[in-house]
Amino acid sequence: MDNYSQVVKTAQDYYNSDDADNFYFHIWGGEDIHIGMYSDAIRKIDEASQRTVDTMARLLDPIAPGSRIIDLGAGYGGAARYLCKSFDCSVHCINLSETQNDRNRELTKAQGLQDSVIVTDASFEDLPVEDAQYDVVWSQDSFLHSGDRQKVMCEIDRVLRPGGKIIFTDPMQADDCPEGVLQPVYDRIHLDSLGSPGFYHQQAELLGWQNAHYEEMTFQLVQHYQRVREELQSRRSELLQHVCADYVDRMLAGLQHWIDAGSNDYLSWGILRFQKPGH
Ligand SMILES: C[S@@+](CC[C@H](N)C(=O)[O-])C[C@H]1O[C@@H](n2cnc3c(N)ncnc32)[C@H](O)[C@@H]1O
């Protein structure tokens, strides 16, 4: 799209590239490319990633059958398919990466869910949908790529029906993060800035959202990046059939910056939930 901002175009080029597509699809977690929630019993990346989706769905207690959900920055659509199968709802996936959207449509068709999961090429900064259409706005680890998170929050408010719920995760900077320490973190995936728990709560207050809830689990971000890094190291030669060596080396170094920043409490990650007032 010609009207995307520079930050949005950067994210689009990054996720459309063959290297990123192969890395995320083969190493990061397959259908789910967000931060997983690990436990003593759950060590595998795909199982931990699925657990994050489960936990978020449970926090919506529960999703009523027939609910209309919009997933912002939907990746390969793993969460959308899981939600449709588990809760008999419909999900509109918004994603600016055409490469990921093609895979999403293929996977969705293969699972016979094409009537429940709709995929649109678009930016969540400018949603091509009418007002008050959705019962739930869902998003996982996508808003970090935005250059205008205030606009994203306004778009969420616009498309959500009164009484609808907002649930999302986002790798953020901690509210008390010192100036300048996160540049190596931004550089891994060409970020411009990060949101913070304080920023999202302030935006929610401005929009009049209620029932704010933040389940802070930054240790899961650290564990997830460690697990992805281990996987990348152990499957390096297999991945080199799909991804160039320079990308792999930069990714290994970049993931370590995120692990260090998370371990130093410069980052914050968890599940945020709000509700728009009304019925
Ligand atoms: C880390 S991935 C997470 C994908 C998915 N939510 C998941 O959990 O599997 C970030 C996603 O955000 C998408 N994205 C980034 N900026 C976007 C924007 N402005 N509008 C729509 N999608 C965006 C990317 O294309 C990518 O699919």
The ligand as an SDF file (V2000), in Angstrom:
LIG
                    3D

 27 29  0  0  0  0  0  0  0  0999 V2000
    5.4610  -11.0230   16.2370 C   0  0  0  0  0  0  0  0  0  0  0  0
    4.2950  -11.1300   14.9630 S   0  0  0  0  0  0  0  0  0  0  0  0
    2.8690  -11.7560   15.8620 C   0  0  0  0  0  0  0  0  0  0  0  0
    1.8740  -12.4240   14.9450 C   0  0  0  0  0  0  0  0  0  0  0  0
    0.6240  -13.0100   15.6000 C   0  0  0  0  0  0  0  0  0  0  0  0
   -0.0760  -12.0330   16.3900 N   0  0  0  0  0  0  0  0  0  0  0  0
    0.9480  -14.2040   16.4490 C   0  0  0  0  0  0  0  0  0  0  0  0
    0.8590  -14.0660   17.6670 O   0  0  0  0  0  0  0  0  0  0  0  0
    1.2710  -15.2670   15.9290 O   0  0  0  0  0  0  0  0  0  0  0  0
    3.8560   -9.4390   14.6380 C   0  0  0  0  0  0  0  0  0  0  0  0
    2.8090   -9.3100   13.5420 C   0  0  0  0  0  0  0  0  0  0  0  0
    2.3580   -7.9620   13.4410 O   0  0  0  0  0  0  0  0  0  0  0  0
    2.1550   -7.6480   12.0650 C   0  0  0  0  0  0  0  0  0  0  0  0
    2.1630   -6.1910   11.9420 N   0  0  0  0  0  0  0  0  0  0  0  0
    3.1740   -5.3460   12.2710 C   0  0  0  0  0  0  0  0  0  0  0  0
    2.7780   -4.0750   12.0640 N   0  0  0  0  0  0  0  0  0  0  0  0
    1.4980   -4.1120   11.6120 C   0  0  0  0  0  0  0  0  0  0  0  0
    0.5490   -3.1190   11.2200 C   0  0  0  0  0  0  0  0  0  0  0  0
    0.8240   -1.8120   11.2380 N   0  0  0  0  0  0  0  0  0  0  0  0
   -0.6710   -3.5340   10.8080 N   0  0  0  0  0  0  0  0  0  0  0  0
   -0.9810   -4.8570   10.7430 C   0  0  0  0  0  0  0  0  0  0  0  0
   -0.1160   -5.8520   11.1000 N   0  0  0  0  0  0  0  0  0  0  0  0
    1.1100   -5.4680   11.5370 C   0  0  0  0  0  0  0  0  0  0  0  0
    3.2960   -8.3740   11.3880 C   0  0  0  0  0  0  0  0  0  0  0  0
    3.1130   -8.5240   10.0010 O   0  0  0  0  0  0  0  0  0  0  0  0
    3.2770   -9.7100   12.1520 C   0  0  0  0  0  0  0  0  0  0  0  0
    2.3150  -10.5650   11.6110 O   0  0  0  0  0  0  0  0  0  0  0  0
  1  2  1  0
  2  3  1  0
  2 10  1  0
  3  4  1  0
  4  5  1  0
  5  6  1  0
  5  7  1  0
  7  8  2  0
  7  9  1  0
 10 11  1  0
 11 12  1  0
 11 26  1  0
 12 13  1  0
 13 14  1  0
 13 24  1  0
 14 15  1  0
 14 23  1  0
 15 16  2  0
 16 17  1  0
 17 18  1  0
 17 23  2  0
 18 19  1  0
 18 20  2  0
 20 21  1  0
 21 22  2  0
 22 23  1  0
 24 25  1  0
 24 26  1  0
 26 27  1  0
M  CHG  2   2   1   9  -1
M  END
$$$$
